[in-house]
Amino acid sequence: MNQARPRRSALYLPASNARAIDKARSLACDVVILDLEDSVAPDAKAEAREGALAAVAAGGFGGREVVIRANGLDTPWGAGDLAAAAKVRPDAVLVPKISAPEDLAATRAALGPGVPLWAMIETCAAMFRLDALGAASREHGVEVWVIGSNDLAKEMRCPLTVAREPLVTALSLSLMAARAHGLAIIDGVFNEIADAEGLERQCAQAAGFGFDGKSLIHPTQVEPANRAFTPEADAVAWARTVVAAFEAPEAVGRGVLKVEGRMVERLHYAEAKRLIGVAEAIAERSGG
């Protein structure tokens, strides 16, 4: 997995909406998720699947990752979704309600090799298996976890406020498990499309936790998410200073350095290189 790949904004689109998909080719989102699950009614599932396949085959998304969110294997459509996705080979297939390692094994068996998996972490049961899910994710080719905050709040029977107080523990533990197993992780959606201030607050919260980006439900949410998860210029400049210090000839073999009056460990060198990589990838995508 490319740890430097920007995933600041992952926009869900109903795969049955060809007009929205066409518009997404010109949006500034980092990821387009062609949804076959929650946003598609049962009588539109077949149409949505065909729409997703056609969109992937047609291409034209530039540097955006194109991900198909399949229905679960416990539904009448899940196995067909995975078989169809395997033929067109999107950048990844996102699978819902992953609660146990066995869910990932079954999904990989149905999808076959080659296509990366993304996994929705959105059940109470998953919260008690996060470490095992992380290990299974590495085993079965999962690159990204996506928080499903709506489903998790529904199971918990708690309100889903802007600050998400009841979910803070789940968000933190999910993020820690993802990092422990080398996975990227994207925050859940913000439902109130008209609440721009609330979206900014929640993006700032997620960025503060350490998430790689946020999943979105409307094009107007792309710019605030991109802004929140783009590394700040000062942070990138400091990262370059750290990298230069550790790559200087006199620093070879040293684990700790004093850089501009601050003690910096070699672990900061690795994170600085990752941050620079993200910033450079964003700059390249935006033409600057």
Buried (B, 14 or more C-beta within 10 A) or exposed (E): EEEBBBBBBBBBBBBBBBEBBEEBBEBBBBBBBBBBBBBBEEEBBBBBBEBBBBBBEEEEBEEBBBBBBBBBBEBEBBBBBBEBBBEBEBBBBBBBBBBBBEBBEBBBEBBEEEBBBBBBBBBEEBBEBBEBBBBBBEEBBBBBBBBBBBBBBEBBEEEBEBEBEBBEEBBEBBBBBBEEBEBBBBBBBBEEEEEEEBBBBBBBBBBEBEBBBBBBBBBEBBEBBBBBBBBEEEBBEBBBBBBEBBEEEEBEEEEEBEBEEEEBBBEBBBEBBBBBBBBBBBEEBEEE
